[in-house]
Amino acid sequence: METLDCVGQGQFIRTGEDQPFGGALIELDNDTRSEFGKPVRQPSKQLLPFLRNITGDDGQSHFEDGALPYSAADYEYQSTDNIAVNAFQFILSLGNLSFDFHNGPQRQIVLPLTGGIEGENGDGSHRQVRPGEIYFGEDTAGQGHITRALDGQVHISIFAHLA
């Protein structure tokens, strides 16, 4: 059996003789350091844009632009804080989707994978959400919104139900 401190910080790997090894560095605190001697995760200045649809005091739905901060980053990726969800589902809608005024069944994040959707609110405002964009549907009361398929395309999305 071989023992190895792979980054000089008391993190030991033990393997059997001539046995393959696969592993990962697990961060337990902010002081964990990479092999380059820098903190593995540092605060990020980047923001992740999103669109929200909320019910205002007037009982109508209103679009708001927002941005989630990335709470930490390293040289390979950035991440937001965890967002609690109860469940998620995949939604498939045809290119002729035109769903008249309705409320969301719960607060949810909509993540289009293909196609896209257009929302319209009672004040006449229209917004589009395309693949790779993030939409927080939070207008669960009031007049609601209209949803249409974009460009007559089949639309596949993930609906993540917020906790």
C-alpha positions in Angstrom: 0.0 0.0 0.0 1.3 3.4 -0.9 0.6 6.7 1.0 1.0 10.0 -0.8 0.4 13.6 0.3 -0.4 14.9 -3.2 -0.5 18.7 -2.5 1.6 19.0 0.7 -1.3 19.8 3.0 -1.8 16.6 4.9 -4.3 15.2 2.3 -3.2 11.5 2.0 -4.1 9.0 -0.7 -3.9 5.3 0.0 -4.0 2.7 -2.7 -3.2 -0.9 -3.1 -0.1 -1.9 -4.9 -0.6 -1.6 -8.7 -4.2 -0.6 -8.2 -5.7 2.2 -10.3 -6.7 5.4 -8.4 -9.3 8.0 -9.0 -10.2 10.7 -6.6 -11.2 14.3 -5.9 -10.2 17.1 -3.6 -13.1 17.8 -1.3 -13.2 21.3 0.1 -14.1 21.5 3.8 -13.5 25.2 4.4 -12.4 28.4 2.7 -8.7 27.7 3.6 -8.3 24.7 1.3 -5.6 25.6 -1.1 -5.0 24.4 -4.6 -1.7 22.9 -5.8 -0.7 26.5 -6.9 -0.9 27.8 -3.4 -3.9 30.1 -4.1 -7.3 29.8 -2.4 -9.4 27.3 -4.4 -12.6 29.4 -4.2 -12.7 33.2 -4.2 -15.6 35.7 -4.4 -16.7 36.4 -8.0 -17.6 39.7 -9.5 -19.7 38.1 -12.3 -23.5 38.1 -12.3 -26.0 35.7 -13.9 -28.8 37.6 -15.5 -32.4 36.5 -15.2 -36.0 37.6 -15.9 -38.7 37.5 -13.3 -42.4 37.8 -13.6 -44.1 38.9 -10.4 -47.6 40.0 -9.3 -47.6 43.7 -8.3 -49.8 45.5 -5.8 -52.1 46.3 -8.7 -52.9 42.6 -9.2 -51.1 42.6 -12.6 -48.0 40.7 -13.6 -44.8 42.7 -14.2 -41.4 41.8 -15.6 -38.3 42.6 -13.7 -34.7 42.1 -14.7 -32.4 40.7 -12.1 -29.0 39.1 -11.6 -27.8 36.3 -9.3 -24.3 36.8 -7.9 -21.8 34.0 -8.2 -20.8 33.4 -4.6 -17.5 31.7 -5.3 -15.2 30.9 -8.2 -12.0 29.1 -8.9 -9.9 29.0 -12.1 -12.3 26.5 -13.8 -15.9 27.5 -12.8 -18.2 29.8 -10.9 -21.2 28.9 -8.8 -24.2 30.6 -7.3 -25.5 29.8 -3.8 -27.8 26.8 -3.8 -31.4 27.4 -4.8 -33.8 25.2 -2.9 -36.3 23.3 -5.1 -39.1 20.8 -4.2 -39.1 19.1 -7.6 -38.5 19.6 -11.3 -40.1 18.4 -14.4 -39.4 18.5 -18.2 -42.0 20.3 -20.2 -42.6 19.8 -24.0 -44.9 22.2 -25.8 -45.7 22.4 -29.5 -44.8 25.3 -31.8 -48.4 26.4 -31.8 -48.5 27.0 -28.0 -50.6 30.0 -27.1 -51.8 29.8 -23.5 -54.2 32.6 -22.6 -54.0 34.5 -19.3 -53.0 32.2 -16.4 -51.0 32.1 -13.2 -48.1 29.9 -12.5 -49.1 26.8 -10.4 -46.2 27.6 -8.0 -43.1 29.8 -7.9 -40.7 28.2 -10.4 -37.6 28.6 -12.5 -38.1 28.0 -16.2 -35.0 26.9 -18.1 -35.6 26.6 -21.9 -33.5 23.9 -23.5 -34.9 24.2 -27.0 -37.2 26.7 -28.8 -38.2 29.5 -26.5 -41.2 31.3 -25.1 -42.7 34.7 -25.1 -44.6 36.1 -22.2 -47.1 38.9 -22.3 -48.5 40.7 -19.3 -51.8 42.6 -18.9 -49.9 46.0 -19.3 -49.0 44.9 -22.8 -45.3 44.2 -22.1 -43.7 41.3 -23.9 -40.5 39.5 -23.1 -38.8 36.5 -24.7 -36.9 33.7 -23.0 -34.6 31.7 -25.2 -32.5 28.6 -24.5 -29.7 29.3 -22.0 -31.7 32.1 -20.4 -33.3 32.0 -16.9 -36.9 32.9 -16.1 -38.4 33.1 -12.6 -42.1 32.7 -12.9 -43.5 34.1 -9.6 -46.9 35.5 -10.6 -49.0 33.0 -8.8 -51.9 35.4 -8.2 -53.7 38.2 -10.0 -54.3 38.5 -13.7 -51.4 36.3 -14.8 -49.7 36.2 -18.1 -50.0 34.8 -21.6 -47.4 32.3 -22.9 -46.6 31.7 -26.5 -44.1 29.5 -28.4 -41.3 31.5 -30.1 -40.9 31.3 -33.9 -43.4 28.4 -34.1 -40.7 26.1 -32.6 -41.2 23.0 -30.3 -40.2 24.1 -26.8 -38.6 21.8 -24.2 -37.9 23.3 -20.8 -37.1 22.3 -17.2 -39.5 23.7 -14.7 -37.9 23.7 -11.2 -40.5 24.3 -8.5 -39.0 26.6 -5.9 -39.2 25.6 -2.2 
